[in-house]
Amino acid sequence: MRIRLLSAVLAATLATPAFAQDEAPTPEQAEVAQEARARLTVAVGGVWLPDYEGSDDNRWVPAPAANGTVAGMSFTVLGNRASLDLIPDVAGKDWNLQLGPVAVINLNRTNRDAIADPRVRALGEIDTAVEVGGYGAIAKTGILHDFDTLSVSVSYRHDVTRIHRSGVWTPSVNYTTPLSTKALVTLFASAEIVGDRYARTYFGVTPTGSVLSGLPTYTPEGGQKDITFGGMFTHSITGNLTKGLALIAGGTYKKLVGDVANSPLVTIAGSRHQWTAGAGLALTF
């Protein structure tokens, strides 16, 4: 869970505003567009998120991030998620495609000391899973005005460490609009669809686990796991959105659905409603 939550709160920090348009850009807009072609952003912040996916207890964790663009291709590291866009962006184009690999380190319930609920702690730790796959996206610049962008993406990743031995599909839609060369707003919605083994690893309760925790036994099936909505705001402190120091703040609301929402880890020990908030600083070179 931390994967998507850290990504959501810090994503706006690493977003580059699009300044493609039919009319000639102003000198300031042309300078911003030129700087966006090759850049590096590093960010650090704090995120207030649930102890585990489905928990009703929250805690603060650090959230590092980095993003770079070279020759139109970009890489992103957000918390424990990394991706690479292998298709260079073409300056001045209203439509852009993205395609590349993605990797995630799944840290859900890997540290029992970070879980406040004694029943879930009693279930023990789950080894760290590494999920590797790919993603594709299409983005359109110029929806409501010349500089906003709407993108639709889908990713798939599969556990290569044989922890949950399953896959995760993630469709998402993202809308980004610069309010000026110093302010940016991002809104998004996403969902996750998981396999049976994923659901049983993180939301199931075995007979042994039931004895240890006092929670009833439960064997969920996969399917849609959640739906998430979020928003972020970025404001430059120095320079503009593509150069200098910026402040970011945002949050997400996620509702667990399907079999995972009926797990005792959620209905008895936690909550279907998951809230996240965070803030941080980003420096773009």
VENPEQUI-V352393 format. One record per residue. OMEGA is omega in radians with two decimals (* if undefined). NEAR is the number of other C-alpha atoms within 10 Angstrom. D_LAST is the distance of its C-alpha to the last C-alpha in Angstrom with 2 decimals. Layout:
{{OMEGA	NEAR	D_LAST} {OMEGA	NEAR	D_LAST}}
//
This chain:
{{-3.11	15	30.20} {-3.12	23	27.24} {-3.04	17	25.37} {-3.09	20	25.53} {3.08	27	25.32} {3.13	28	22.07} {-3.08	21	20.66} {-3.07	27	22.11} {-3.08	29	20.84} {-3.04	34	17.18} {-3.11	24	17.10} {3.10	23	16.24} {-3.00	34	13.04} {-3.12	25	11.83} {3.07	18	13.70} {-3.13	19	12.60} {3.12	25	15.21} {3.13	24	17.49} {3.08	24	18.57} {3.13	22	21.35} {3.14	16	24.62} {-3.14	10	27.89} {3.13	7	27.79} {3.14	9	25.62} {3.03	13	22.35} {3.11	9	21.95} {3.14	9	19.79} {3.12	10	17.23} {3.11	16	17.26} {3.11	14	17.06} {3.12	12	13.91} {-3.14	21	12.25} {3.13	20	13.84} {-3.13	13	12.75} {-3.08	14	8.98} {-3.06	23	9.80} {3.11	20	11.50} {-3.06	16	8.91} {3.05	19	5.70} {3.09	19	5.33} {3.01	21	6.35} {-3.06	18	8.69} {3.03	22	11.55} {-3.13	19	14.92} {3.08	20	17.96} {-3.13	20	21.70} {3.09	24	23.92} {-3.03	20	27.63} {-3.12	25	29.36} {-3.14	24	32.86} {3.07	25	34.15} {-3.12	28	34.91} {-3.06	21	35.07} {-3.11	26	38.03} {2.99	24	38.06} {3.03	21	38.85} {-3.13	16	37.29} {3.09	18	33.61} {3.11	15	31.40} {3.06	14	27.90} {3.05	15	25.61} {-3.08	13	22.05} {3.07	23	19.55} {3.13	20	16.47} {3.08	23	14.21} {3.12	22	11.44} {3.10	22	10.60} {3.09	21	9.49} {3.10	20	10.77} {3.14	13	12.38} {3.12	12	15.29} {3.11	17	15.60} {-3.06	17	16.22} {3.00	22	14.36} {-3.11	18	14.88} {2.99	21	14.98} {-3.09	21	16.18} {-3.10	25	17.65} {-3.14	21	20.02} {3.11	19	22.56} {3.09	21	21.79} {3.11	20	19.94} {3.14	21	20.01} {3.07	21	19.17} {-3.05	22	19.65} {-3.12	15	21.51} {-3.13	15	22.06} {3.02	17	19.53} {3.10	18	19.05} {-3.10	15	20.90} {3.08	15	19.61} {-3.14	14	22.28} {3.12	14	24.14} {-3.12	19	25.45} {3.09	16	26.01} {3.08	17	23.67} {3.06	18	24.79} {-3.14	19	23.07} {3.13	19	24.79} {-3.13	17	24.09} {3.06	18	24.80} {3.12	21	24.26} {-3.09	20	25.17} {2.98	22	25.98} {-3.07	17	27.32} {-3.08	21	29.99} {-3.12	17	30.47} {3.09	19	33.05} {3.10	22	35.89} {-3.14	16	34.85} {-3.08	16	35.24} {3.13	19	38.55} {3.14	13	37.82} {-3.12	14	35.14} {-3.07	21	37.81} {-3.06	17	39.92} {-3.08	18	42.77} {3.14	12	45.39} {3.12	18	46.74} {3.05	24	43.48} {-3.10	17	42.90} {3.10	17	46.38} {3.10	21	45.40} {-3.13	16	43.28} {3.04	15	39.89} {-3.14	17	38.67} {3.14	16	36.99} {3.10	17	33.35} {3.04	20	33.16} {-3.08	20	30.64} {-3.06	24	30.48} {3.12	21	29.32} {-3.11	19	29.49} {3.14	17	27.79} {3.04	20	26.77} {-3.12	16	27.02} {3.02	18	25.91} {-3.07	15	26.49} {3.12	18	24.56} {3.08	18	25.90} {3.14	25	24.00} {-3.13	19	26.21} {3.11	13	28.46} {3.05	10	29.25} {-2.97	10	27.21} {-2.91	16	25.03} {3.13	20	21.68} {-3.07	22	22.67} {3.03	23	22.77} {-3.14	20	25.43} {3.07	19	25.18} {-3.09	18	27.82} {3.00	18	27.35} {3.11	18	29.54} {3.03	19	28.92} {3.07	21	31.41} {-3.09	21	31.13} {3.12	22	33.99} {3.13	21	34.68} {-3.12	15	34.87} {3.07	13	35.96} {3.05	13	39.23} {3.04	17	38.68} {3.00	23	39.29} {-3.05	16	39.82} {-3.12	19	38.80} {-3.13	20	36.28} {3.01	21	34.10} {3.14	19	33.54} {2.96	16	30.89} {3.14	17	31.06} {3.04	19	28.67} {-3.01	18	27.91} {3.08	17	24.77} {-3.12	19	24.38} {3.09	24	21.16} {3.00	23	21.30} {3.06	22	18.98} {3.07	14	21.10} {3.06	14	19.05} {-3.13	17	15.54} {-3.06	17	15.01} {-3.08	19	17.20} {3.08	23	17.66} {3.10	20	20.71} {3.04	23	21.43} {-3.12	19	24.98} {3.01	19	26.21} {-3.13	19	29.37} {3.09	19	30.05} {3.04	19	32.88} {3.08	20	33.71} {-3.00	18	36.84} {3.09	22	37.92} {-3.11	19	40.76} {-3.08	17	43.87} {3.05	19	42.86} {-3.11	23	39.55} {-3.10	23	41.51} {-3.14	20	44.12} {-3.01	17	41.75} {-3.09	19	39.77} {3.12	23	42.38} {3.06	23	45.73} {3.13	24	48.23} {3.07	17	50.58} {3.09	13	54.10} {3.10	11	53.03} {3.10	19	50.00} {3.12	17	52.36} {-3.09	14	54.62} {-2.99	15	51.80} {-3.03	17	50.04} {3.07	14	52.88} {-3.14	21	51.00} {3.09	16	53.03} {-3.09	15	52.52} {3.12	20	50.37} {-3.10	16	49.48} {2.99	21	47.02} {3.13	18	46.33} {-3.08	19	43.04} {3.10	19	41.90} {-3.08	20	39.51} {-3.04	19	38.14} {2.92	20	36.24} {-3.01	16	34.68} {3.03	20	31.50} {-3.14	17	30.16} {3.10	21	26.99} {3.13	22	24.64} {3.10	24	21.26} {3.11	22	19.77} {3.10	28	16.19} {3.13	24	15.72} {3.05	23	12.87} {3.04	16	13.72} {3.13	13	11.55} {3.11	14	10.16} {-3.05	18	10.79} {3.14	29	10.54} {3.13	28	7.73} {3.10	20	5.52} {-3.09	15	6.52} {-3.11	20	9.03} {3.05	23	11.49} {3.12	19	14.95} {3.06	26	16.59} {-3.14	21	20.31} {-3.14	23	22.72} {3.12	22	25.74} {2.96	22	28.00} {3.11	16	31.74} {3.05	20	33.30} {3.06	17	37.00} {-3.10	22	38.58} {3.06	15	41.27} {-3.11	14	43.94} {-3.11	20	45.38} {3.13	30	42.45} {3.13	21	42.96} {3.12	17	46.58} {3.05	27	45.79} {3.08	20	47.29} {-3.13	28	43.86} {-3.02	20	42.94} {-3.11	15	46.23} {-3.05	13	47.69} {-3.03	17	44.94} {-3.08	22	42.01} {3.04	21	41.19} {-3.05	21	40.37} {-3.05	16	37.95} {-3.12	22	34.55} {3.13	19	32.11} {3.07	22	28.55} {3.14	21	26.21} {3.10	24	22.89} {-3.14	21	20.06} {3.11	21	16.79} {3.11	21	13.45} {3.10	26	10.01} {-3.13	22	6.64} {3.14	22	3.79} {*	14	0.00}}
//
